[in-house]
Amino acid sequence: MPPHTSEYPVVDCEVITRYSRRRCAPAKRHLDFDGLDKSVKRRRSFGFSEAAETPEGKEKSIASIIAAVERLSTEPRLVSDGSRENMLPTILGKHKDLNAITPETMSRVLEGAFRDSIDQLTVIDCRYPYEFEGGHIKGAVNLYTKQAINDFLHNSATSSEKNHVLIFHCEFSSERGPKMYRHLRSLDRELNIDSYPKLNFPEIYLLEGGYKAFYETQSNHCLPKSYTPMLQKDHSENLRHFRVKSKSWAAGDNPRQRSRAHGKQTKLCF
């Protein structure tokens, strides 16, 4: 992350937002403007006022971000930093602001159909541990708390030269998976707040229909080859326990808890 110096001028987020609404409406994808506003506040908190910047530098910075916003708004196939197109075919899922893929596409990914365009793959299963242990996609990691997502983001080595793809899901990909997808994206924006729209993980997908839909047609990629519903009566106590734990930001601080929360962190590298 670049240092806070006058070389990185303050960006007028209101100008960019007004411009994007005027030129790009109706937007074809969800855009992250929060990071821009936070960037302005952070720079001011460090004592770098607009008066300390050259008009030319500020204008250039605004222009470059406007260009990025416009491109992301009008080209929905781009990954979220605008650097290239998504490698996987997507569908319009329940969560229209998230990139969704079908169970069939997920299966093709696991079988290596996209190995030439994906350098590393991490499948993030956001279900509770008893669900994960009762059957999961081979190679998936079990991250079901915000703290686990935070740790994953900060402990993962990334490179702009390598394409590390993330695929989130939960039981139905209706609540927990999308929530953690958005949480990681928010943290990633914060981490790269001084270089919008740069991201550590620009290419993320949601498995539409979740593990249930995947298991129904692609169980050969599941280990063990079974499916444990969240509401299974035998796990009512586990459900209460992990629901509370998943809502706690500090969940996973204990090394033993973190190990259990992360499950088997086998990563599929192509």
KEZA-660151 format. One record per residue (C-alpha): x, y, z; residue in three letters. Coordinates in steps of 0.5 Angstrom, whole numbers, m for minus. Example, Ala and Ser with C-alpha at 12.3 -4.5 7.8 and 13.67 -1.06 7.14 Angstrom:
2
SITE      xx      yy      zz   residuo
SITE      25      m9      16       ALA
SITE      27      m2      14       SER
This chain:
270
SITE      xx      yy      zz   residuo
SITE       0       0       0       MET
SITE       3       7      m2       PRO
SITE       5      12       4       PRO
SITE       1      18       6       HIS
SITE       4      23       2       THR
SITE       2      29      m2       SER
SITE       4      25      m8       GLU
SITE      m3      22      m8       TYR
SITE      m8      27      m8       PRO
SITE     m15      27      m5       VAL
SITE     m20      25      m9       VAL
SITE     m27      29      m9       ASP
SITE     m32      23      m8       CYS
SITE     m38      27      m9       GLU
SITE     m35      29     m16       VAL
SITE     m34      22     m18       ILE
SITE     m41      20     m15       THR
SITE     m45      25     m19       ARG
SITE     m41      24     m25       TYR
SITE     m42      16     m25       SER
SITE     m49      17     m24       ARG
SITE     m50      22     m30       ARG
SITE     m46      18     m35       ARG
SITE     m47      11     m33       CYS
SITE     m54      11     m30       ALA
SITE     m57       6     m30       PRO
SITE     m51       2     m27       ALA
SITE     m50      m5     m30       LYS
SITE     m46      m7     m24       ARG
SITE     m46      m6     m16       HIS
SITE     m40      m1     m15       LEU
SITE     m36       1      m9       ASP
SITE     m36       8      m7       PHE
SITE     m35       7       0       ASP
SITE     m28       6      m1       GLY
SITE     m27      13      m4       LEU
SITE     m30      17       1       ASP
SITE     m26      13       7       LYS
SITE     m20      15       3       SER
SITE     m21      22       3       VAL
SITE     m23      22      11       LYS
SITE     m16      18      12       ARG
SITE     m12      23       8       ARG
SITE     m15      29      12       ARG
SITE     m14      26      18       SER
SITE      m6      25      17       PHE
SITE      m6      32      15       GLY
SITE      m6      33       8       PHE
SITE     m11      38       6       SER
SITE     m13      40      m1       GLU
SITE      m9      46      m1       ALA
SITE      m2      42       0       ALA
SITE      m4      39      m7       GLU
SITE      m3      41     m14       THR
SITE      m9      42     m18       PRO
SITE      m6      38     m24       GLU
SITE      m5      32     m19       GLY
SITE     m12      32     m16       LYS
SITE     m15      33     m23       GLU
SITE     m11      27     m26       LYS
SITE     m13      23     m20       SER
SITE     m20      24     m21       ILE
SITE     m20      23     m28       ALA
SITE     m17      16     m27       SER
SITE     m22      14     m22       ILE
SITE     m27      17     m26       ILE
SITE     m25      13     m32       ALA
SITE     m24       7     m28       ALA
SITE     m32       8     m25       VAL
SITE     m34       9     m32       GLU
SITE     m31       3     m35       ARG
SITE     m33      m2     m29       LEU
SITE     m40       1     m30       SER
SITE     m41       0     m37       THR
SITE     m37      m7     m38       GLU
SITE     m40     m12     m33       PRO
SITE     m36     m18     m35       ARG
SITE     m30     m14     m32       LEU
SITE     m27     m17     m26       VAL
SITE     m28     m12     m20       SER
SITE     m21      m8     m21       ASP
SITE     m23      m7     m28       GLY
SITE     m16     m10     m30       SER
SITE     m19     m16     m35       ARG
SITE     m25     m20     m36       GLU
SITE     m28     m25     m31       ASN
SITE     m25     m32     m33       MET
SITE     m32     m36     m31       LEU
SITE     m39     m36     m35       PRO
SITE     m43     m32     m30       THR
SITE     m51     m32     m29       ILE
SITE     m56     m27     m26       LEU
SITE     m57     m30     m19       GLY
SITE     m61     m29     m13       LYS
SITE     m56     m23     m11       HIS
SITE     m55     m19     m17       LYS
SITE     m49     m15     m15       ASP
SITE     m45     m21     m14       LEU
SITE     m42     m26     m20       ASN
SITE     m46     m32     m20       ALA
SITE     m44     m39     m23       ILE
SITE     m48     m45     m24       THR
SITE     m46     m52     m20       PRO
SITE     m44     m55     m27       GLU
SITE     m39     m49     m28       THR
SITE     m36     m51     m21       MET
SITE     m35     m58     m23       SER
SITE     m32     m56     m30       ARG
SITE     m27     m51     m25       VAL
SITE     m25     m57     m21       LEU
SITE     m24     m62     m27       GLU
SITE     m19     m57     m29       GLY
SITE     m23     m54     m35       ALA
SITE     m20     m47     m34       PHE
SITE     m13     m49     m31       ARG
SITE     m10     m44     m37       ASP
SITE     m13     m38     m34       SER
SITE     m14     m40     m26       ILE
SITE      m7     m40     m23       ASP
SITE     m10     m41     m16       GLN
SITE     m17     m43     m13       LEU
SITE     m20     m43      m6       THR
SITE     m27     m45      m5       VAL
SITE     m30     m42       1       ILE
SITE     m35     m46       5       ASP
SITE     m39     m41      10       CYS
SITE     m43     m46      13       ARG
SITE     m42     m49      20       TYR
SITE     m37     m54      22       PRO
SITE     m42     m59      23       TYR
SITE     m45     m58      16       GLU
SITE     m38     m58      13       PHE
SITE     m36     m64      16       GLU
SITE     m42     m68      14       GLY
SITE     m40     m67       7       GLY
SITE     m37     m61       3       HIS
SITE     m33     m60      m4       ILE
SITE     m27     m63      m5       LYS
SITE     m21     m58      m3       GLY
SITE     m26     m53       0       ALA
SITE     m24     m49       6       VAL
SITE     m29     m48      12       ASN
SITE     m29     m40      14       LEU
SITE     m36     m38      17       TYR
SITE     m34     m32      22       THR
SITE     m32     m25      20       LYS
SITE     m25     m26      23       GLN
SITE     m24     m32      19       ALA
SITE     m25     m28      13       ILE
SITE     m21     m23      16       ASN
SITE     m15     m27      17       ASP
SITE     m16     m31      10       PHE
SITE     m15     m24       7       LEU
SITE      m9     m21      11       HIS
SITE      m5     m28      11       ASN
SITE      m6     m30       3       SER
SITE       0     m28      m1       ALA
SITE      m3     m25      m8       THR
SITE       0     m22     m14       SER
SITE      m3     m18     m20       SER
SITE       1     m23     m24       GLU
SITE      m3     m29     m22       LYS
SITE     m10     m30     m22       ASN
SITE     m13     m33     m15       HIS
SITE     m20     m34     m16       VAL
SITE     m25     m35     m10       LEU
SITE     m32     m38     m10       ILE
SITE     m36     m37      m4       PHE
SITE     m42     m41      m2       HIS
SITE     m46     m44       4       CYS
SITE     m52     m49       4       GLU
SITE     m57     m45      m1       PHE
SITE     m52     m39      m2       SER
SITE     m58     m35       0       SER
SITE     m55     m31       6       GLU
SITE     m48     m34       9       ARG
SITE     m44     m34       3       GLY
SITE     m47     m28       0       PRO
SITE     m45     m24       7       LYS
SITE     m38     m27       7       MET
SITE     m37     m25       0       TYR
SITE     m39     m18       1       ARG
SITE     m35     m18       7       HIS
SITE     m29     m20       4       LEU
SITE     m30     m15      m2       ARG
SITE     m31      m9       4       SER
SITE     m24     m11       7       LEU
SITE     m21     m12       1       ASP
SITE     m23      m5      m1       ARG
SITE     m21      m2       6       GLU
SITE     m14      m5       5       LEU
SITE     m13      m2      m2       ASN
SITE     m16       5       0       ILE
SITE     m11       9      m3       ASP
SITE     m11       5     m10       SER
SITE     m18       5     m12       TYR
SITE     m20       0     m16       PRO
SITE     m14      m4     m14       LYS
SITE     m16     m11     m10       LEU
SITE     m12     m17      m8       ASN
SITE     m18     m21     m10       PHE
SITE     m21     m18     m16       PRO
SITE     m25     m24     m19       GLU
SITE     m30     m27     m14       ILE
SITE     m36     m32     m15       TYR
SITE     m42     m34     m11       LEU
SITE     m44     m42     m13       LEU
SITE     m51     m41     m14       GLU
SITE     m56     m45     m10       GLY
SITE     m50     m47      m6       GLY
SITE     m48     m54      m3       TYR
SITE     m55     m57      m4       LYS
SITE     m56     m55     m11       ALA
SITE     m48     m58     m12       PHE
SITE     m49     m64      m9       TYR
SITE     m55     m66     m12       GLU
SITE     m52     m66     m19       THR
SITE     m44     m66     m18       GLN
SITE     m44     m71     m11       SER
SITE     m37     m74     m14       ASN
SITE     m34     m68     m12       HIS
SITE     m36     m68      m5       CYS
SITE     m32     m71       1       LEU
SITE     m35     m75       4       PRO
SITE     m41     m76      m1       LYS
SITE     m46     m73       3       SER
SITE     m50     m67       5       TYR
SITE     m52     m65      12       THR
SITE     m57     m59      13       PRO
SITE     m56     m54      17       MET
SITE     m63     m55      21       LEU
SITE     m62     m63      22       GLN
SITE     m65     m64      29       LYS
SITE     m59     m68      31       ASP
SITE     m55     m62      31       HIS
SITE     m59     m57      34       SER
SITE     m54     m55      40       GLU
SITE     m49     m54      35       ASN
SITE     m53     m50      31       LEU
SITE     m55     m45      37       ARG
SITE     m47     m45      39       HIS
SITE     m45     m43      32       PHE
SITE     m50     m38      30       ARG
SITE     m48     m34      36       VAL
SITE     m40     m35      35       LYS
SITE     m41     m33      27       SER
SITE     m44     m27      30       LYS
SITE     m38     m25      34       SER
SITE     m32     m21      31       TRP
SITE     m27     m24      36       ALA
SITE     m29     m31      34       ALA
SITE     m23     m35      32       GLY
SITE     m18     m31      36       ASP
SITE     m17     m37      40       ASN
SITE     m12     m42      36       PRO
SITE     m16     m48      37       ARG
SITE     m22     m45      35       GLN
SITE     m19     m42      29       ARG
SITE     m16     m49      27       SER
SITE     m23     m51      28       ARG
SITE     m26     m45      24       ALA
SITE     m22     m46      18       HIS
SITE     m22     m53      17       GLY
SITE     m18     m57      12       LYS
SITE     m15     m51       8       GLN
SITE     m13     m55       2       THR
SITE     m12     m50      m4       LYS
SITE     m13     m52     m11       LEU
SITE      m8     m49     m15       CYS
SITE      m8     m50     m23       PHE
